[in-house]
Amino acid sequence: MSVGIYEGMHPQRLSEGRTDVRAEKVEIGGQKAEWFLWRDETGGRTNFSAEIFLVIKPGALPEVQFHVFIYASNREDLRSLQALLVKAHP
């Protein structure tokens, strides 16, 4: 399992261009957002991935975002990390 966090004005959407991405609407800290979820099959292994984009200070310019991306070897671990992020956000 791993979690990455980018903070800045130019996040790179890792799921962009993929056809197997599923979006899941959520609310974190009063902010509406979407988890983008997909999985990869590489070398006989399945890897589960998710990413979400959160505006750090809604309404402020320039718009700075957190881009959180998660990788896990099974769906349960991925869900646990997603839940941890939701709980950790103020």
C-alpha positions in Angstrom: 0.0 0.0 0.0 1.1 3.5 -0.6 -0.3 7.0 -0.4 1.0 10.1 -2.2 0.0 13.7 -1.7 0.7 16.6 -4.1 0.0 20.2 -3.1 0.0 22.8 -5.8 -1.7 24.4 -8.7 -1.0 21.9 -11.4 -2.0 18.4 -10.3 -1.6 15.6 -12.8 -4.7 13.4 -13.2 -3.3 9.8 -13.1 -6.6 8.4 -14.3 -6.8 10.6 -17.4 -7.2 8.8 -20.7 -8.2 5.5 -19.0 -11.5 3.9 -20.1 -11.9 1.8 -16.9 -12.2 4.6 -14.4 -15.2 4.7 -12.0 -16.1 7.9 -10.2 -17.5 7.9 -6.6 -19.0 11.1 -5.2 -18.0 12.0 -1.6 -18.0 14.9 0.7 -14.9 15.6 2.7 -14.7 18.5 5.2 -17.8 20.0 3.7 -16.3 19.9 0.2 -17.9 17.8 -2.6 -15.4 15.8 -4.5 -15.0 12.5 -6.5 -12.8 9.5 -6.0 -11.6 8.2 -9.3 -11.0 4.4 -9.0 -9.4 1.9 -11.4 -7.4 -1.3 -11.3 -4.4 -2.6 -13.3 -3.4 -6.1 -14.1 0.4 -6.3 -14.3 2.6 -9.4 -14.3 -0.3 -11.5 -13.0 -1.0 -9.1 -10.1 -4.0 -6.9 -9.7 -3.3 -3.4 -8.3 -6.1 -1.1 -7.1 -5.8 2.7 -7.4 -7.7 5.8 -6.4 -7.2 9.5 -6.6 -9.1 12.6 -5.4 -8.6 16.3 -5.8 -9.5 18.7 -3.0 -9.3 22.5 -3.1 -7.3 23.7 -0.1 -9.0 27.0 0.3 -12.2 27.2 -1.7 -12.7 30.5 -3.4 -9.1 31.6 -3.0 -7.0 32.5 -6.0 -4.8 31.0 -7.2 -6.6 27.7 -6.6 -4.2 25.3 -4.8 -5.3 21.7 -4.5 -4.4 18.5 -2.8 -4.1 15.6 -5.1 -4.2 12.4 -3.1 -3.4 9.1 -4.8 -3.5 5.6 -3.3 -2.2 2.3 -4.5 -3.1 -1.1 -2.9 -2.9 -4.8 -3.7 -6.5 -5.4 -2.7 -9.8 -3.5 -2.6 -10.1 -3.7 1.2 -6.8 -2.0 1.8 -7.7 0.7 -0.7 -11.0 1.3 1.0 -9.3 1.5 4.4 -6.9 4.2 3.1 -9.8 6.1 1.6 -11.7 6.0 4.9 -8.5 7.2 6.7 -8.3 10.3 4.5 -12.0 11.1 5.1 -11.4 10.9 8.9 -8.1 12.8 8.9 -9.5 15.8 7.0 -10.6 18.7 9.4 
